[in-house]
Amino acid sequence: MPGILIHLCAPLQSFGEHSAFTERDTHPRPTRSALIGLLAAALGRRRGAELRDLRSLRFTIRTDRPGVRLVDFHTVGGGMPREQTVPSANGTRKKEETATVVTRRHYLSDAAFTVAIDGEPGLLATLTAALQAPRWPLYLGRRACPPAGPLVVATDLDDAAAALATFPLHRSRPYGAKTVVVDVAHDRPPADGHPARHRLVDNPISFGEYQREWEARTEYVTTLTLPAELCAGLGTHWIDALMAVRGPEAAA
């Protein structure tokens, strides 16, 4: 299918999949909800807006770097029932109006993903323009996680998912290695391989402020063995490799 490639890289990313208020988890890679939300924000769509066109998109995610899991300790406070608050050092509990609750928020630190987006050409052209000049600020799962570097890295591809096998990897080359193995996640059954299957509730029906709704879907994960020469390094080394492949406009 025709498509584009986007690249998600940042000091921190977080893609909640079954978070509770006090324990905010992260999936190992971007969820469909996070990707569709990113595109909706770029387009300037408000909560509750129609998502049917974005739900038709196909996402294939290559994990360039899985990152390191990080847990951030927070206290959130005020207004919780006294019996649900955290005991103080002397064993008593604070008043409801001043009480705090402990939360833990999980992140992926220093991760990088290259995402193939396949879909209808007219929609892809609109999305490309929106990602290059977004209507609203973009973030990778949480508002504290803005993207670093270019988002759109390749356009007008005949088969964006297939391009993941040849596009530069945003990682350092392992010493002496001839090949590297990366995970590739598909939101539809892949044609080849024997994928691992994960059941996720991350396909958004509505982002409405008071009516958020998702449906379940299956994520299929395969591995891809690539030449070590595709490891383009980090930072400006990767940008240089990107420009060599797609031209200066790809890194704009």
Secondary structure, 3 states (H helix, E strand, C coil): CCEEEEEEECCEECCCCCCECCEECCCCCCCHHHHHHHHHHHHCCCCCCCCHHHHCCEEEEEEEECCEEEEEEEEEECCCCHHHCCCCCCCCCCCCCCCEEEEEEEEEECCEEEEEEECCHHHHHHHHHHHHCCCCCCCCCCCCCCCCCCCEEEEEECCHHHHCCCCCECCCCCCCCCEEEEEEEECCCCCCCCCEEEEEEEEEEEEECCEEEEEEEEEEEEEEEEEHHHECCCCHHHHHHHHHHHCHHHHC
